[in-house]
Every structure is written in C-alpha cells, then in structure tokens.
Amino acid sequence: MTEWFRPENVPKDVFRDAAKHTWVSYYRTLDEIILNTNLTQLASQIKDKKILFIHGEKDTAAPIENAEKLASVFTNANFERLPDADHQIFLAAPEKVWSLVSEYFRPYQLQKVKE
C-alpha cells in the first residue's frame, strides 16, 4: 500500500503498520484463534444459561454436527434446525429465524410487562 491510498482520517503510522499485514497473515491469525479456542470449555462455564441455537442443515462453513456438540454442553439449550438454510440462515429464512427468536424471548417480554 502506498501513501496515495491512505484515507485522510487514518494516521500515517497506523497506515504504515497496516501495510505489514496481508490477507494471509490475517487469515492465519483468525485461524489460530478459532483452532486454539476450546469452545466446549468456554461453554461449560455458562452451561446453566438458557440458550437458543438456530442452525442451517445445509451449512458447510460451520457443520451442524459441531453446533450440536456445543449445544449438548448446555443444560437448558433449544436447538432449532432449518432444513433449507445454509450458513446465512437470516437470509435463507428470515421469517423463521425472527419467529424462533421472538418465541424464545416471549417469556422475558411477558415478565417485563408484569413488573
């Protein structure tokens, strides 16, 4: 990257530092974080929390089996499978996702109304 591409609101030192990074270094950093994070261990620390999983059965980016395994850690989890959805479930089935989320939070909304 050359100075010519630097936006006016980005300081020169920040722009020069950004030039050190490439897509490959960014990808490797992200990959390291994902691969070296034990989600099961993190989930076990909050396992008693109520949680809703919504997952597309056609998701190839994040296989449904991984989400099911993570959901099994929770003692109070709801797992909803959307048969025609992929990784972008909110685009494939926005009405269904909104319905599931609304239904999930309904008891909390009713409780607030009573207070």
ABEGO torsion letter per residue (X at the ends): XBAAABBAABBAAAAAAAAABBAAAAAAAAAAAAAABBAAAAAAAAAABBBBBBBBAABAABBAAAAAAAAAABABBBBBBBAABBABAAAABAAAAAAAAAAAAAAAAAAAAAX
